[in-house]
Amino acid sequence: FFTISDSFSCQPNFCVNFTNCTNPPGGNSYSWTFGTPGASILTSNLATPQQVCYTGYGRRTVSLTATSTNGCFATITHPVIIDTVQPSFIVQHPQGCAPLTTTITSNSIVPPGDAITNYRWTSVPPLINQSGPLLNTITQTFPTVGCYRVKLEVTTQQGCTFSRTIDTVCVGRKPVC
């Protein structure tokens, strides 16, 4: 018996409006809770509360308990989700001699109820440029001496995109006698 303007975001500082649809209107008392931590207001007794903004990632439960003048009550809950993915990857051989072939594997952490739908791998200098839904692992040859910054960008089924770039692969010369 309430609606939410939006219940999902990829970024914090996410503001939500609630509409009370309790029937019959009027004569009822209301008790709202907006989930913690990070809600701009924690509770309200208004029929329709002011806008609530959430400052951090996480899953919260918003509830409304409506009580009629004769003491009958009902409670309903809805989730508010501010999703985050922690992109991360492991390089099998982060250093070696040119040409260096190595495997890079995503070990990104995804919250329950979400999933990665696309992996995009790039590097600086621009050697890697691979993208696809099944590319959680790639094999790459680094043919020349130097250090390469590898970037992993992941997109989730909720449409969120997160990335991480690290100095990962350094290629050296073989010693010459």
MOHU-V638279 format. One line per field, one symbol per residue. ss: DSSP state (h for helix, s for strand, l for the rest). Layout:
ss=???
//
This chain:
ss=lssslllssllllssslsssllllllllssssslllllslllsslllllllssslllsssssssssslllllssssssssssllssllssslllsssllsssssssllsslllllsssssssssllllssssllllsssssslllsssssssssssllllsssssssssssslllll
//
